[in-house]
Amino acid sequence: MAVRIRLKRVGGLNDAHFRVVVTDKRSPRDGRFIEEIGTYTPGNGAKHLKLDVERAKAWISKGAQPSDTVRSLLKKAVKAAA
């Protein structure tokens, strides 16, 4: 099973919020997921990111592949935690 860490869109029109989820690669973007490990709300000013870095690293060590966006968000979360 190919596992990915990617964003799941929630929220209304012109009010996007995202959840960072671990999911099977074949699942639809907003479909079934294995585990939710964070949230992300883009905005004009401060960007709000809550991400469980330890769970993300655990999934990556098990072979999960983060999407490009999640990879950059993960770098920002690690940098902010340090």
Backbone as a chain_set.jsonl record, in Angstrom:
{"seq": "MAVRIRLKRVGGLNDAHFRVVVTDKRSPRDGRFIEEIGTYTPGNGAKHLKLDVERAKAWISKGAQPSDTVRSLLKKAVKAAA", "coords": {"N": [[0.856, -1.186, 0.0], [0.682, 2.136, -0.943], [1.486, 4.916, 0.843], [0.648, 8.244, 1.546], [1.383, 11.555, 2.733], [-0.627, 14.214, 2.866], [-2.597, 17.167, 1.974], [-5.937, 17.756, 3.016], [-8.779, 19.277, 1.918], [-10.93, 21.408, 3.672], [-13.681, 23.472, 4.753], [-15.341, 26.428, 3.491], [-16.353, 27.991, 0.362], [-13.978, 30.223, -0.885], [-12.833, 30.297, 1.62], [-10.665, 28.645, 2.638], [-9.511, 25.874, 4.472], [-7.213, 23.516, 5.653], [-6.508, 20.082, 6.356], [-3.87, 18.132, 7.525], [-3.214, 15.002, 6.481], [-2.664, 11.449, 6.723], [-2.795, 9.145, 4.216], [-4.021, 6.602, 1.953], [-2.57, 6.377, -1.225], [-4.305, 6.038, -3.367], [-6.764, 6.998, -2.585], [-9.387, 9.502, -2.808], [-8.882, 13.112, -2.796], [-10.368, 14.421, -0.702], [-11.281, 12.253, 0.625], [-11.28, 9.069, 2.325], [-9.057, 8.602, 5.112], [-6.093, 7.656, 6.955], [-4.919, 8.713, 9.29], [-5.157, 11.829, 11.0], [-2.887, 14.416, 11.219], [-2.471, 17.093, 11.57], [-3.294, 20.635, 11.105], [-3.849, 23.305, 8.761], [-4.08, 26.661, 7.958], [-4.176, 28.867, 5.496], [-3.445, 32.339, 5.053], [-3.729, 35.952, 4.761], [-1.95, 37.434, 6.388], [-0.382, 36.233, 9.076], [0.373, 32.795, 8.899], [-1.35, 29.976, 9.887], [-0.357, 27.098, 11.379], [-0.591, 23.921, 12.598], [1.012, 21.141, 13.478], [1.774, 17.802, 14.084], [4.81, 16.983, 14.484], [6.344, 14.815, 15.321], [4.683, 12.571, 14.829], [4.504, 12.799, 12.061], [7.184, 12.356, 11.315], [7.401, 9.733, 12.222], [5.628, 8.387, 10.481], [6.919, 8.908, 8.055], [9.269, 7.507, 8.461], [8.255, 4.976, 8.305], [7.78, 4.743, 5.641], [6.01, 6.465, 4.349], [5.228, 8.956, 1.927], [5.615, 12.382, 1.792], [3.65, 15.015, 0.309], [4.643, 17.683, -1.955], [3.865, 20.186, -0.926], [3.258, 19.56, 1.75], [5.75, 18.724, 2.549], [7.198, 21.154, 2.519], [5.74, 22.549, 4.46], [6.282, 20.968, 6.665], [9.017, 21.412, 6.988], [8.911, 24.106, 7.745], [7.517, 23.876, 10.156], [9.301, 22.396, 11.712], [11.423, 24.189, 11.807], [10.217, 26.324, 13.173], [9.744, 25.137, 15.62], [12.264, 24.817, 16.623]], "CA": [[0.0, 0.0, 0.0], [1.427, 3.39, -1.027], [0.932, 5.864, 1.807], [1.058, 9.63, 1.321], [0.988, 12.591, 3.686], [-1.076, 15.294, 1.996], [-3.602, 18.068, 2.507], [-7.357, 17.5, 2.752], [-9.429, 20.584, 1.994], [-12.195, 21.588, 4.373], [-14.027, 24.888, 4.742], [-16.245, 26.833, 2.423], [-15.864, 28.703, -0.807], [-13.143, 31.378, -0.53], [-12.457, 30.21, 3.033], [-10.026, 27.333, 2.651], [-8.775, 25.332, 5.603], [-6.707, 22.216, 5.26], [-6.048, 19.143, 7.364], [-2.748, 17.318, 7.071], [-3.648, 13.631, 6.741], [-1.946, 10.304, 6.18], [-3.822, 8.461, 3.454], [-3.636, 5.742, 0.849], [-2.365, 7.183, -2.426], [-5.424, 5.868, -4.3], [-7.973, 7.644, -2.055], [-9.604, 10.857, -3.31], [-8.302, 14.177, -1.982], [-11.156, 14.666, 0.504], [-11.893, 10.98, 0.995], [-10.844, 8.352, 3.51], [-7.677, 8.787, 5.524], [-5.659, 6.778, 8.024], [-4.719, 9.503, 10.502], [-5.018, 13.274, 10.845], [-1.74, 14.794, 12.037], [-2.332, 18.53, 11.726], [-4.173, 21.543, 10.377], [-3.166, 24.425, 8.122], [-4.985, 27.7, 7.493], [-3.442, 29.947, 4.84], [-4.083, 33.633, 5.235], [-2.999, 37.097, 4.234], [-0.855, 37.755, 7.286], [0.245, 35.057, 9.69], [-0.174, 31.513, 8.473], [-1.562, 29.143, 11.051], [0.018, 25.721, 11.116], [-0.463, 23.038, 13.752], [1.439, 19.881, 12.891], [2.443, 16.88, 14.993], [6.037, 16.658, 13.762], [6.776, 13.468, 15.707], [3.866, 11.594, 14.088], [4.9, 12.888, 10.655], [8.466, 11.666, 11.182], [7.145, 8.306, 12.398], [5.047, 7.884, 9.24], [7.951, 8.96, 7.019], [10.195, 6.396, 8.72], [7.568, 3.754, 7.876], [7.715, 4.718, 4.189], [5.045, 7.409, 3.78], [5.821, 10.014, 1.12], [4.872, 13.647, 1.889], [3.501, 15.798, -0.92], [5.572, 18.812, -1.98], [3.368, 21.216, -0.013], [3.418, 19.08, 3.125], [7.189, 18.722, 2.825], [7.598, 22.523, 2.86], [5.115, 22.88, 5.74], [7.005, 20.229, 7.684], [10.264, 22.159, 7.214], [8.571, 25.313, 8.507], [7.14, 23.48, 11.515], [10.533, 22.012, 12.424], [12.167, 25.426, 12.021], [9.514, 27.105, 14.204], [9.873, 24.435, 16.914], [13.65, 24.926, 17.105]], "C": [[0.893, 1.237, 0.0], [0.746, 4.421, -0.132], [1.522, 7.237, 1.538], [0.624, 10.495, 2.49], [0.636, 13.792, 2.83], [-2.154, 16.118, 2.678], [-4.996, 17.618, 2.09], [-8.068, 18.834, 2.931], [-10.753, 20.493, 2.737], [-12.49, 23.08, 4.371], [-14.835, 25.227, 3.511], [-15.543, 27.508, 1.269], [-15.153, 29.974, -0.358], [-12.766, 31.41, 0.95], [-11.804, 28.839, 3.266], [-9.314, 27.065, 3.973], [-8.35, 23.941, 5.17], [-6.364, 21.39, 6.478], [-4.91, 18.349, 6.754], [-3.071, 15.887, 7.473], [-2.677, 12.632, 6.124], [-3.003, 9.441, 5.498], [-3.213, 7.511, 2.427], [-3.565, 6.607, -0.409], [-3.561, 7.141, -3.366], [-6.704, 6.545, -3.836], [-8.142, 9.032, -2.662], [-9.084, 11.901, -2.318], [-9.04, 14.379, -0.663], [-11.808, 13.395, 1.019], [-11.316, 10.399, 2.276], [-9.38, 8.64, 3.827], [-7.374, 7.867, 6.694], [-5.566, 7.545, 9.335], [-4.608, 10.981, 10.144], [-3.902, 13.73, 11.776], [-1.564, 16.307, 12.156], [-3.369, 19.3, 10.947], [-3.34, 22.691, 9.826], [-4.216, 25.383, 7.593], [-4.163, 28.797, 6.831], [-4.182, 31.266, 5.033], [-3.234, 34.739, 4.664], [-1.766, 37.398, 5.087], [-0.18, 36.5, 7.798], [-0.439, 33.788, 9.196], [-0.23, 30.605, 9.69], [-1.307, 27.691, 10.677], [0.156, 24.993, 12.443], [-0.172, 21.658, 13.19], [2.173, 19.06, 13.942], [3.67, 16.337, 14.26], [6.5, 15.239, 14.08], [5.991, 12.389, 14.957], [4.234, 11.61, 12.603], [6.22, 12.155, 10.43], [8.295, 10.155, 11.336], [6.575, 7.703, 11.121], [6.079, 7.89, 8.117], [8.952, 7.825, 7.208], [9.582, 5.053, 8.319], [7.378, 3.688, 6.364], [6.713, 5.663, 3.563], [5.784, 8.526, 3.047], [5.019, 11.297, 1.278], [4.757, 14.311, 0.52], [4.459, 16.983, -0.845], [5.168, 19.89, -0.984], [3.568, 20.8, 1.437], [4.892, 19.056, 3.495], [7.659, 20.119, 3.224], [6.981, 22.961, 4.191], [5.833, 22.185, 6.889], [8.329, 20.917, 8.01], [9.998, 23.402, 8.047], [8.221, 24.982, 9.948], [8.36, 23.1, 12.339], [11.351, 23.253, 12.75], [11.539, 26.265, 13.133], [9.669, 26.467, 15.577], [11.275, 24.6, 17.497], [13.96, 26.282, 17.693]], "O": [[1.768, 1.368, 0.856], [-0.423, 4.754, -0.328], [2.726, 7.384, 1.331], [-0.372, 10.209, 3.154], [1.498, 14.336, 2.141], [-2.574, 15.823, 3.797], [-5.21, 17.163, 0.967], [-7.966, 19.453, 3.99], [-11.581, 19.623, 2.468], [-11.62, 23.875, 4.018], [-14.99, 24.409, 2.604], [-14.316, 27.583, 1.209], [-15.681, 30.72, 0.466], [-12.414, 32.469, 1.469], [-12.329, 27.997, 3.995], [-8.612, 27.922, 4.509], [-9.052, 23.274, 4.41], [-5.973, 21.929, 7.514], [-4.981, 17.939, 5.595], [-3.19, 15.585, 8.66], [-1.977, 12.921, 5.154], [-3.989, 9.05, 6.123], [-2.035, 7.615, 2.084], [-4.414, 7.472, -0.621], [-3.809, 8.105, -4.09], [-7.649, 6.659, -4.617], [-7.15, 9.679, -2.999], [-8.875, 11.601, -1.143], [-8.406, 14.497, 0.385], [-12.783, 13.455, 1.769], [-10.917, 11.126, 3.186], [-8.573, 8.888, 2.932], [-8.285, 7.359, 7.347], [-6.067, 7.094, 10.365], [-4.037, 11.34, 9.114], [-3.95, 13.471, 12.978], [-0.606, 16.764, 12.78], [-4.2, 18.735, 10.236], [-2.272, 23.01, 10.348], [-5.13, 24.982, 6.872], [-3.515, 29.581, 7.525], [-5.406, 31.289, 5.162], [-2.146, 34.495, 4.143], [-0.671, 37.594, 4.56], [0.504, 35.795, 7.056], [-1.664, 33.72, 9.092], [0.745, 30.488, 10.432], [-1.948, 27.134, 9.786], [0.93, 25.403, 13.308], [-1.01, 21.072, 12.506], [3.08, 19.556, 14.609], [3.582, 15.362, 13.514], [6.996, 14.537, 13.198], [6.571, 11.404, 14.501], [4.273, 10.561, 11.96], [6.358, 11.412, 9.458], [8.97, 9.383, 10.656], [6.993, 6.619, 10.714], [6.107, 6.965, 7.305], [9.43, 7.247, 6.232], [10.307, 4.101, 8.029], [6.87, 2.691, 5.851], [6.571, 5.666, 2.34], [6.835, 8.984, 3.494], [3.839, 11.312, 0.931], [5.649, 14.187, -0.32], [5.024, 17.256, 0.214], [6.013, 20.445, -0.282], [4.0, 21.606, 2.261], [5.246, 19.34, 4.64], [8.438, 20.259, 4.167], [7.625, 23.667, 4.967], [5.976, 22.758, 7.969], [8.718, 20.995, 9.176], [10.767, 23.72, 8.954], [8.585, 25.721, 10.862], [8.45, 23.438, 13.519], [11.909, 23.362, 13.842], [12.254, 26.852, 13.945], [9.719, 27.169, 16.586], [11.46, 24.532, 18.712], [15.083, 26.519, 18.137]]}, "num_chains": 1, "name": "protein.A"}
